[in-house]
Amino acid sequence: MENRKVVITGGAGFIGSHLARRLVMRNHCTVIDDLSTGRIQNLADDIAEHRLEFVQGSILDLELLEGLFKGADYVFHQAAMVSVPRSMENPLKCSLVNVIGTLNVLLAARDNRVGKVAYASSSSVYGGTPDLPRREHAKPSPLSPYAVSKLAGELYCQVFSGAFGVATVCLRYFNVYGPGQDPHSQYAAVIPRFIKRVLNGEPPIIFGDGTQTRDFTFVEDVVEANILAMESNATGVFNIGTGKSISISDLANEIMDITGRSLVPLFQEKRAGDVEHSVADISKASNFGYRPKYSLREGITEILRQTTTSADRNLIWK
């Protein structure tokens, strides 16, 4: 992708900033983020070198979006309240940000005749669906307000495509991880939490019995999926995962093996809203060229490689 005007909502966040750094060298990029969870440091070099335009603002501000989307070819909609536990604690805010915010993005895209919108959805929409691997045609069975909000966003995308002619593609992410993912929040994803504790000589904490399985997807594969989907004629819903799963207990052992640590995990009560098993069927996404490149071990090794100095590790993982 090159010589395009793109807008990335939530572009200072984990996935959004990786996407921005990939696109910024060959495109005109505008990032909007309210910095509620995103970090301006993720974009510091590109902002300092004037390679992108950064706007601190909310997707709940429709007037702001209307102005930012003028002349945009593509919108990558990454902004969201992304935590299942946080959505359980505050379902109203989750719905406001994820549903009304997405509606605002689609309205601004329609009004400005944006070429295409790529929407960051989630494998959580499958919820308790028993069939594995997860296939896009399966009936959703969400178990959390977060999952409901992501499904609602997909349905809005479908309506705006059919009723208003806004091209949309919805990417259901499966447990994205990678460098720069915040390990400090109580809502942090499992891989950065495990790495942080193991590097500090503390046992990883597992919620539940550890037999639950996940399909962990490296962030650079997710970035590639967004770009491929945007450049293609693909519309509708697509799984973005690896097609391989691992139990949470085995994940902890893998991280300890890579880091050379031997610790006994601590088990705590299962969290409400968590699904038992999840793995993607990615054959549909292969139609637009998506093929994940990173194994789980390669991805975890890359995280550690990018935090090789003791100063960096202290900054990121302590």
Summary of the structure (lengths in Angstrom):
residues: 318
radius of gyration: 18.8
end to end distance: 37.3
largest distance: 56.6
contacts: 1095
relative contact order: 0.13
helix: 42%
strand: 17%
